[in-house]
Amino acid sequence: MCMRKLLLAVVLVVVAAGSTARAEVPKRLNFQGILLDSVEGVVPDGVYNLTFRIFDAATGGTALWEETQTLPTENGLFNTFLGLSAPVPESVFSGPDRWLEIQLVENADPYVPRGKIGSVAYAYRVGTVDQASGGAILGTVVIEGDANAITLAPDAAGDASVQVPDDAISNDEILDEPGLAQGLRAGDVDVTPMFSVSDVVVCTLSIPAPGYIVVEANGQSRFAGTNVNDPNYFDFQIDETAGGSIDINHYQRVGFGASAAVANTWWPISIRRTYYKATAGTYLFRLEAVNGSNQGTKSIWNPVITATYLPRAYGPIINAAAVGDPTIPASARLLDVQGDNVANPGPSRQVLEYDMSEPK
């Protein structure tokens, strides 16, 4: 009968703790015991001072919590809550095994052996789920429903670490969904008078958080001329700064290297460049061009520039830069690539390859 009453009292405490949403879980444990004398007879009815301690070991160890109470007994029995004057912190139950020690204050030594605490006392630590400030869940976690399940597997690699049902993520559920901006300049843009780096078409993109911006530009080049012995070409690139010079790591060249076209000749052009932005904000990107020869005429028909935002969580992106650039992180890798300079692309040169999101 006594064991049944004890069990019922413990269950009532657990239900009360779990039924109040986002409420502070009581830091008390229901406890019932019996005091015996040295010959294992019950002590006389009266009032006794008892000290309760929770240890991390069956003997010795460290006392994680302590409280002294004055309790009445009847036929040796007493009933109380542990934590009346000193609430039991949830950190007490952060380890796998705990033991309760009881000492009659008037005695020099506590009762032995200590009693091992069962799992019911651990149940109130679930209160940390509402407003968790620490702790860890070890191993794989599976959340099961009637038809589907969500699996969190921290030891798995890549996409396998988080497994959700097909079509579980929609555009509305992605906080940092990709953004898109585009600039279009209709008609023919004459590059012939551009003997310095000049804007062809621009676009502006605002991003909500750090991430990558992939910028692409395309159009159709046109060349014409009367001198068949001289080159006719222009260089183009994507850049953020107005004017400036050609970036040897990110430009392209189109046209004739040895002779000019007598009649109109058309070629599609395309270029792409990726940026990493460490802060949210608004950024402007340019398709630029510069005339590279004195002969013939050249232009770009219907140039378009498009910028796409990708949140950083999508993974690292590798970029290239010139050797000696002070903004490149120390972990950059040295590579030999083709292309020596603007005037004569061809011979090998060295560049640095690095993760764009890595701190400089």
N, C-alpha and C positions, 0 to 999 in steps of 0.2 A: 504493500500500500504506500509506504514512504517513497519507494523508488518511482512509483507511478506519479505521485504528487510532484516529485522533483523534475521528472521528465516534462510534465505538463507545464510547469513554471518556466522552464527553459524555452519550450516551444512558443509560449506566449510572448516572451521577450523578443525572439527572432521575428515573429510575425509583425509585431508592433514596429520594429526597426525597418522592415522592408515595405510597409504599406504607406508610408508618407513620402511622396515624391520630393526629391531635392531637399529633404529635411536632415538635420544633424542627427546622426545615429547615436543613441544613448551609449555612453562609455561605462556601462554597468553590466555585470554578469550575475544572474541569480545563482545562489549557492546555499546548500543545506548540508548540515553535518551533525555529528554526535560527539560529545566530549566524554572520554573515558578516563578513569583513574589508572593508577599504576597496575592494578590487578584486573584491568579491563572491565570494571564495573562503571556504570554511568555516574557522573558527578552529581552531587546534590543540586536540586533546583536553586537557581540564583542568577546573579549577574556577573559576567566574566569579561575580562579584557583580552581580546584576541588580536594578534598581528598576522596579517595575510601577506605573503610574498609570492611573486611569480618569478621563477628561475628559468634559465636556458639549459639546465642540465639536471639530471636526477640527483646528483650529489655535487657539492661544490658549485662551480659555475658563477654566473653573475646574476644578481637580483635586478630584474627589469622593472619591477613595480612593487610598492609596499604601502600598506594601509593598516591602521589600528582601529578597531571598533569595540564598543562596549555592548555586549549582547546578553539577553536573558535566555535561560535554558529551561526546558520542561522535559523531565525524564531524559536529560542529557542532550535533547535535540535543540538545535537552533536553526534559524532561517534568516538570510540576509541577502543584500546585493553587494558584490564587490565593486568598489568604485564610488561609494557614497561620499567620502570626503576627498578622495584623490582619484579622479576619473582615470580609467585604464586607457592609455593611448593606443591607437591602432598599431603603432610601431612595435608594441610588445609581441604581436603575433605575426611579425614579418619572417620569422624562422620556422623550421619544420616541426620542432618539438618544444613544448613548454611544460613546466611542472609547478604545482601549487604547494606552498609550504605554509603550515599553520603553527603558531606558537602561542601558548598561554603566557601572557606577559609575566606572571609571577614565577614561571619556570625558567630555568637557565637555558634549557635546550628546547628546540622545536619538536613537534611530533615527527616521527619517522615511520615509514619512508614518505617522501613527497608524493603527491598524487599527480599522475600525468593528466593534462588537460585534453579533453576530446575535441572533436571538430566543431561541435555546436558553438563553442566560444569563439571560434574563428569566423563564424557566419557574419557577425556584425562588421567585419572589415570590408564587406561589400559596399558599405557606405561611401568608400572612396571613389566609386564609379561616378557618382553625381558630379563631383568637383575634384577630380583626381589631381594630386600635386606630385605624385611620384609612384614608384613601384614598377614592376615589369611582369609581363606574361611570357613565359618561356615556351618555345616550341610552336607548332602550327595551330592556328585557331580556325575552326570551321563553324560558320553560322548557317544553320540549316532551316529551310522553310518547308512548306508542303511539297513544292515542286522543284525548287532550286536551292543552291547553296552558294555562299561566299567564302572563299578560302584565303587566309593570310598565312603565307609560308615564308618567314624571314630568311630561312636557309636556302631557299630556291633562288635561281639566277634569273635576272631580266623579268620578262612578262609573267613567268611562272610564279613569281612571289605574290602576286595578287590575281586571283582568279574569280571572275564574276560571270553570271549568265550572259549568253549572247544578247546583244541589243540592250544591255543594262545601262549604258551611258548614252544620253542624248545631248544635243547641243545646249539645252537649257540647264543641264546638270554639270557642265564644264565651266568652272569659274573663269579660267583664263583661255577661253576659246580663241583660235587664231583670228587676228584682225586683218583687214585688207584695204589698201588704198591704191589708186591708179591715176596716172596723169597721161593725157593724150594731146598731141599737137597735130591737128589735121593739115594735110597738104604737104608741100615740098619745103623742107628746111635747108636753105643754101649753106653749105659748109665752106664754099670757096673763099669767102672773106675772113674765115676764122683762123688767123695765124697765131692766135693765142687760145688757150683752153676756154671754151665758151659753153653756156647752157644750150641744150637742144630741147629738153623737156624735163619737168620736175614733178614730184609728188610729195605730199606730206602725210605722215602716219602718226597717230597718237596711240601709245601703248599703256596698259593699266598696271604693269609690273615688270620687273627685270625679265629679259629674255632675248631671243634672237630675232633679227629682222632680215629676211631674205629679199633682196632687191633684184629684179630682172628687168631688162629693157630689150626691145627689138624694133625693127623697122626694115626698110628696104633702101639700100644704097644705090645711087645712080652716078655713073661716070661718063664724061664725054670730053673730047679734045681733038686737036688737029696735029699735034706733034707726036709722032709715033716712036720717038727715040728716048723720051724722058718719062720718068715714073709719074703716076697719078694716083694718090692714095690719101687717106686720112686716118687718124687714130681716134678711138673713142673709149670712154670709161664711165663707170658709176662712181660718184663722189658725193661728199657732203659739203665741201667748201667751194664757194664760187671762185672761178678763176684758178689760180695756182698753176701746177704743172702736171704732166702725165706721171701717174703712179706706175712704175715699171712692173710691179707685181700684179696689177689688176687691169691693165689696159688691153685693147685688141686693135688690130690693124686690118684695114680692108682696102683693096684697090689693086693697081698694077705696079709692079716693081721695076719693070724694064721698059714698058711702052704704055702710052695712053690710048684710050679707046677713041676711034674716029667718030663713031656714032654712040648713041646712048647704050650703056651696058648696066644691067641691074643684078644685084646680089642681095639676098637677105642678110641681115646682121642680127646678132644676139649676144648678150652679155649678162652675167650674173655676178652678184657680190653679196656676201653675208656679213652682217654686223652683230656685235653683242652689245646690248645696252644694259647697264647695271642699275638703272633707275627708270621709273615710269616717267613719261613725258611725251612731247611732240617733237618729231624729227623730220627734216627735209632732205630728200635725196635727188640727185641730178644725173641725168644722162648728159655727158659733156663730149665735145668733139674738138679737134684741132686739125687744120689743113697741114698735110705733111709734104706737099710738093707745090712748085710754082706753076706747073703746067696743068691744063685742062680745067674742067669744072666738076664739082662733086656736090651731092646733096643727100638728105635722108628723107624718105617719103613716109608720112604717117608714123612718126616715132611714138612709142608707148613705153611707159615705165610703171612697174607694179611693185609694191612693197607688201610683204606678208609677215605678220608677227607670229612667232612660235614661242610659247612659254619655255622657260629654262628646263622644266621637268621633262621635256621631250628628249633630252640627252645632249652630250657635248658636240660641238662643231669645230672642226680644225681649220685654221686659216694660215696664210703664209705672209711673211714680212721680210724686209731687207735685212741683211746682216748688219749689226751695229745699231739697230733701232733700240733706243733706251727704254721704250715702253713694253718690250717683249719680256715675258717671265723667264726666269733662269732655266726652267725645265724644257724650253724650246729645243726642237730637234733640227740639226743642220742637214740640209738636203742639197744635192746637185740637180739643177733643172736646166732645160734648154731656154735660150733667150738671153742675150748679153746686154743689149741696150735698145733704146727706142729707134735709133737710126739703122741698126743692123741686127735684128733678132736672129738667133741661130746658135752661136757658141754657148757652151754650158756656163752657168753661174750658180752661186750659192744663195739659198734663202733659208729662213727659219720657219719651221712648222710648229704651231702651238694651239692649245685649247683656248678658244676665244673667251670663255667664261672664267678662266683662271686669273687670280689677282696678279696685276703687273708688279 
